Structure formats: C-alpha cells, structure tokens
Amino acid sequence: MIEPLKKIVLVVDNDPAALSELKTRLSEKYELVLLERGDEALDAVNQKNECNLIILDYRLGDQDGVSLFKKIRQENRVTPIIFTCANPTKEVLIQMLAVRPHGFVEKPYSIDLMDQKIARLVGANPFEPVHQMLNIPIHSLSIKIFRAMQFIDRHHSSSGLSLEGVGEAVSLHPKYLSASFKEECGVGFHDYLIEIRIYRATQLLKDPRRIIKQVSSEVGFSDQGYFCKVFQNKIGLSPSIYRKEFLAKKR
C-alpha cells in the first residue's frame, strides 16, 4: 500500500524553542517546513511543493507577520494562514484581524490545541472522490493550477465564481488558466466546477430537512430549474428521486 502524502505545514517563527517543540510533537503527522525569517518564507511559498497551511508569528526578526502575510498574499491567495503572537496588544490584534487570517493562536500555546487547528484546516479533501473519478494527477499539477483547484473547491458554493475570479486569485490570465487547467487536469474549468457542485449536492440531498431550492443555492446554482437539469444529466435521476431512493435504502 502506498503511504499517503503528509500535509505540508510552513511555520515561520524566530523562536527556536517553539519550532523545536513543533518538530518534536508533530513531525510524524505533518511535513513541517520550519523557518525563522520572513524572506526565507517568501522563497518557500514560491517553491514547487505546495504548502497546505502557513503559520506566521507576528514578531519576526526581519519583519512583522502582517507585512509578511500581505507579501505572501500577493503570490498566493489560497493557502490558509493563521497567526501566532505572545501577549498581543489590542493594536496588534486589530492589525492581524484586518487582513482576515484563518485563525489566531496566542503564545505560549498548547501543542494539542495547535494540532487541532492544523487538522481542521488541512483535513482530508471532501472532493477527493471527484478528483479520483476524473483521474486528475493531483501531485503532478503545477503550483498555480493546484491553487486554482483549491480555490474552486473552497468557493464552489458562490454563484458568482468565474474563470476570471479564479484567475485573479492565482495570478493567471483567464485564457491561460483555462488552457492550462484543461491540459493538466484533463477536464475543463466549467466541467470541473459542475462535477464539484453536483457531487456536493448529492451529499446535501441526503438531509431530508433541506429543500431542493436550498440545496441548489448552497452549491452555487442561482436557478433551481437549471440545477435540476444538470443534476439529472449527471446522475441520471432528478434531485427529488435521488433523495427518495437514498432514504428508502436507509429504512
């Protein structure tokens, strides 16, 4: 059996003791990239290997964490980032929250608490079955196409999600993104988005409390009729019949 790849977590902290403790406690669960300087972190973010999570300490030797956050976001608008800081002032907290990180953990922190935060943000991809069905070579995708796929997976519920919006998020021209996505993934942008939305719909329809219109909206369709047509085409059943058959099997 092939051992699953570890999630890659980039940690930037100029406290060697904090980095050492993370390495000791979490290196078996995650592939940790431990750095003390912000400029090293920027180089790491631009490397081929994709980080699944970035942890930034606010107080670094060469720059503050918020400045580094902004520089990283110029290159990568997808990967989750959380802040750490010891005894943050109200002003520092406001600065950190203003850039909308995915979380904040005050130092000194419990390693178990940090592990929980990491697990929540880099847990198993809920759309892995779709990737497998489409035979997408996830681990050989270029970094920007991988980020584009991540962005689609996370924002599929937005009815306004577009090729242009994803292109802006990963710094690629829409036409280049479209061609590269099809070449690397073997499926076009629109077709991939539809597959993700319909797969998610099959999960939501298993909850009898959700009405069809609600499911349609939750997976990014602004028109319920169009949603039902696409669902029927992909699954071979209407959403209502799909739900009835699922619930009947549970009895």
N, C-alpha and C positions, 0 to 999 in steps of 0.2 A: 504494500500500500504506500502511495506517495504521501509523505508528511505535508500537511497544509502549510502554506507560507505564513510566517508570522506577520502581524500588522507592524508597520514601521512608525515609530513614535520619535519625533525630533524634540529634544529637550534643550533649551538654551538657558543656562543659569551659571553665574560666575561664582557660585558656592560649591567648591569641590565636594564638600561633605554631603550636600543634597544630591548631587549627581551620583556619588558613590553608593548612597543608600538606595536610590532608584535602581542602579545597576545590580546591586546585591539581591534586591527583593523581586524585581520584575523582569530581569533579562531572560528568564526562561519562558515567559509568556509573550513578550514583545521583542521585536528587533529595535533596540534603543540606539539612537544617534545622539550622543551626549556632547554638547559644545558649551564653551564658556563665553564666546564672543559673538556679537551680532553679525559682524561681517562674515564670519565662518558660517553662520546660519543662512545668510542670503546665498552663499555659494552652494550650500547643501540643498536648499529649496530648488535651485536651478539644475540639480543633477538629474540624471535619467531616472533613478529609483524614486518612486512616488512615496511621499510621506502620507500616512493616513491620519496623523494628528500632530499638531505642533503645540508645545507647552513653553510659554515665554515668561521668564521672570521680569518684573518691571524694572528692577535695578540691576543693570548690566554695567560692566566696566567701561565699554566704549560708547554706549548709547542707552537711552531708556527704552523699555519694552514697547511703549506705544509708538514711538518713532519706527522701531523695527517692524511692528505689526503693519504699519502703513506701507513700508517698503516691500514687505512680503506680499501684501495685497495688490500691489502694482503688477506682480508677476503671477500670483495665484489667488484667485478669489473663491476657491472651492474648499480647500482643506480646512477642517475645523481648527480653531486656535483658542486655547484657554490661557489665562494669565495666572501667575502666582506673585505674591508680594508679602513681605513681612511688615507688619504694623503700617498698613497704608493709611495715609491721611485722607480726609474727605475729598480734597482736590485731586489726589491720585486716583481714587475710586471713580470720580466723575470722568477723568481723562480715559480710564480704561473702559468704562461702560459706554462712553461716547462713540467708540469705534466698533461696538457691537461684537464682542468676542462670544464664543460658545460657552464660556464659563469662567469662573474665578475661584481660586483656592488660596486661602490665606496661609502663610507660613508662620511657624513650622506646621506642616500638615501631616496627617496620618497617611501612611503609605496605603493602607487599606482603602481609605477614602479616595485617594488619588487613583487607585486601581479601579474603583467603581466608576469614577468619572471617565477614565480611559475606556473601560469596557462599554459604557453607554454610548460613547461617541464613535468607537471603531468596531462595534459588534458586527456580527455576520450580516452581509448584504442581503436585504429581503428580496432583491431581484436576481439573486444568483441563479435560480431556476430558469429565468428568461435568458440570461447570458449563456447558460449551458444549452438550452433549446436552440438558440441561434448560432451556436458554435463560435462565439466571439472569443478570440485569443486574448483574454484579459491581460495576461502577464507579458505579452509582447507588444502591447499598444504603446504608441509614443505618449509622452507625458501629457501633452495638451489634449490629445483625443481621450485619454483616460480621464482627465479632469472634466472634459466635456460630458462624458458618460456619467460621471459622478454628479455633475450639475443637473443633468436631465433626471436622474434617479431621484434626487432630492427635491426637485421643483416640478415634478410631473403633474402635480395637482393644480398648478396655476394654468388657467385657461389662456393666459397671455404668453405662455412660454413659446419662444420662437427661435428659429435658427440664428437670427440677428442677436437676440438676447444672450444665447449661449455663446456665440462668437465673441461678443463683448466681454463675457465673463472669463473666457480663456485666452483673450487677446489674439483671435484669429478672424480674418475676413470671412464673412458668411459663405462665400462661394468656395473658398479654400477649405473651410471647415466641412462643408457638405461633401466635397470630393474626397477629402482625406478620411472622413468618418466612414463613407461607403467603402473606400479601398481597404482600410484597416479592420473594420468590423464585419464587412461582408453584408451589411444591411444599411439602408439609407436612414438619415436622421428622422424623417417623418415616420417611416415604418417602425423604427426602433421605439419612438415615443408612443406610438399606438400600442405596440406589444406590451410596453411597461404599464400603460394605463389600463388595458384590458386585463392583464394579469392581476393588477391591484384590485380591479373591480370584482374579479372572481372571489377574492378574499373578503371584500366588504359585503358582498351579496349573501355570505353565509350568516350574517347577522340579520335576523328577521325584523329587527327594530328599525333598520334603515330602509326608507322607501327608495324606489328606483331613481327618482329625481335627485335625491340626496347623494346616492352613490355616483350618479352621473357627474354631479358638480364636484364631488370630492376627488374624482380622478381627472379633472381638467376639461370636461365637456360642458360647454355653455348651452348646448342644445340637446335635450333628452332624446328627441327622436333620432338625431344623428348618432348619439351614443348607442341606442338600441340597435340601429342598423349595423354599426361597426361591430358590436358585440356578437350579433347573430352571425355575421360574416366570419368572425374569427373562431367562435366557439361552436357554432352550429346550432345554438339554442338561443332563444330570447332571454334577457336577464331574468324575467319572472319565471320562466320554465326552468332555467338553470337553478334558481333558488328552490323551487318546489322539489326538483329531483334531489338536490343536496339534502334538504330537510327530511325528505321521505327515507333516504338511506340511513339517516341518523336514528330513526324510530326503531 
